[in-house]
Amino acid sequence: MKKIKKKKSKVIKKVKIKPLGKIKLKTSKKKEKEVIPLRKSNYSQEDKVEIKKIKKQATEKRVYNLKDFVVYPKHGVGKIMAVEKAKIGQIEIQFYKIFVEKEKLTLTVPINQQSNLRPIATINQINKCVSILKTKPKIKRTMWSRRAQEYDQKINSGKIYELAEVVKDLNKNTDIIADQSYSERQLFEKAYERLKSEFEAVLSVTPEEVQKKMDKALGRNQNLVEE
């Protein structure tokens, strides 16, 4: 009898299959932008109109009367001497005639451009200016040409506190001309006279009394010769 050969059965090895991790799908930034909906504006068209109206109401014109003192930034304190009318073409324009005594100058300022004007300071503002004059001057290390430009801008800003700061910073507590350069002295005198004229208008006292008050706050010599 023939021997029947038994076929060897192949042993299948068990292979451990590692579980797959979470697959991250790559999405382009462009697609993400397309998916995100655009946010609506919090303000409607009606709200925008209301905001514009509020801004207009906040900038209402101030009415000045005859003999009122006002400050024109580039020239200082002046007095309204007249309110006149004139026709340019077919347009009727009202304007103030303002006399600046220190410069012997008459300004013509249209009423619709009176944002350039401001009323003179209050007593409280004058007292604060005196306090500023009593403080120590700020010493800056920058070039004089740059400082001179900054001082000139402050003088012509029309802001009384900035004017007081210029007087305080340029004050040398002396009447000796050699202690100041020519341009320094010019800026000091310009700021000093501007501030002095506003003190006079507010306090309604003589120029001599105002000068004593300012010089005392600055610690200057009291025997200064008036120009």
Secondary structure as GFF3:
##gff-version 3
##sequence-region A 1 227
A	DSSP	alpha_helix	29	35	.	.	.	ID=ss1
A	DSSP	alpha_helix	45	58	.	.	.	ID=ss2
A	DSSP	beta_strand	69	72	.	.	.	ID=ss3
A	DSSP	beta_strand	76	88	.	.	.	ID=ss4
A	DSSP	beta_strand	91	100	.	.	.	ID=ss5
A	DSSP	beta_strand	105	110	.	.	.	ID=ss6
A	DSSP	three_ten_helix	111	116	.	.	.	ID=ss7
A	DSSP	beta_strand	118	119	.	.	.	ID=ss8
A	DSSP	alpha_helix	123	134	.	.	.	ID=ss9
A	DSSP	alpha_helix	144	155	.	.	.	ID=ss10
A	DSSP	alpha_helix	160	170	.	.	.	ID=ss11
A	DSSP	three_ten_helix	177	179	.	.	.	ID=ss12
A	DSSP	alpha_helix	182	203	.	.	.	ID=ss13
A	DSSP	alpha_helix	207	218	.	.	.	ID=ss14
###
